[in-house]
Amino acid sequence: MRAEPGEIAPLPPVSPQRVSVIVPVGPDRSHLPACLDALALAASDRDQVVLVLDGGGGLDLAMPEGLAVSVITMHPGRGPAAARNAG
């Protein structure tokens, strides 16, 4: 696209991007509902959230509607860096 002198050329169309958010989850899960609610407000229908549980114990909470969430469970005690890498 070419602009006349003194005009600004329009930008070409951009394809929608997909964002993946990896959330390492340790033994203290009290922050998780607020975190997921905030992500649900910010996410589009193309985005996804990956929860990486460091250790056992499942999740006993309702996921926000419209938020694509995957859950990965790791062996206990490997820490947040290993959780991010697993995600």
SULQUI-V54242 format. One record per backbone hydrogen bond with DSSP energy under -1.0 kcal/mol. NH is the residue of the N-H (numbers start at 1). CO is the residue of the C=O. E is the energy in kcal/mol with one decimal. If there is no record, write none. Layout:
# SULQUI-V54242
nh=NH co=CO e=E
nh=NH co=CO e=E
This chain:
# SULQUI-V54242
nh=7 co=4 e=-2.6
nh=21 co=48 e=-2.4
nh=23 co=50 e=-3.1
nh=25 co=52 e=-3.1
nh=32 co=29 e=-1.1
nh=35 co=31 e=-2.1
nh=36 co=32 e=-2.8
nh=37 co=33 e=-2.3
nh=38 co=34 e=-2.1
nh=39 co=35 e=-2.2
nh=40 co=36 e=-2.4
nh=41 co=37 e=-1.6
nh=42 co=38 e=-1.5
nh=43 co=39 e=-2.1
nh=47 co=44 e=-1.0
nh=48 co=19 e=-2.4
nh=49 co=68 e=-2.9
nh=50 co=21 e=-3.2
nh=51 co=70 e=-3.2
nh=52 co=23 e=-2.3
nh=53 co=72 e=-3.2
nh=54 co=25 e=-3.0
nh=55 co=53 e=-1.3
nh=67 co=64 e=-1.5
nh=70 co=49 e=-2.6
nh=72 co=51 e=-2.9
nh=74 co=53 e=-3.1
nh=83 co=79 e=-1.7
nh=84 co=80 e=-2.6
nh=85 co=81 e=-2.2
nh=86 co=82 e=-2.2
nh=87 co=83 e=-1.5
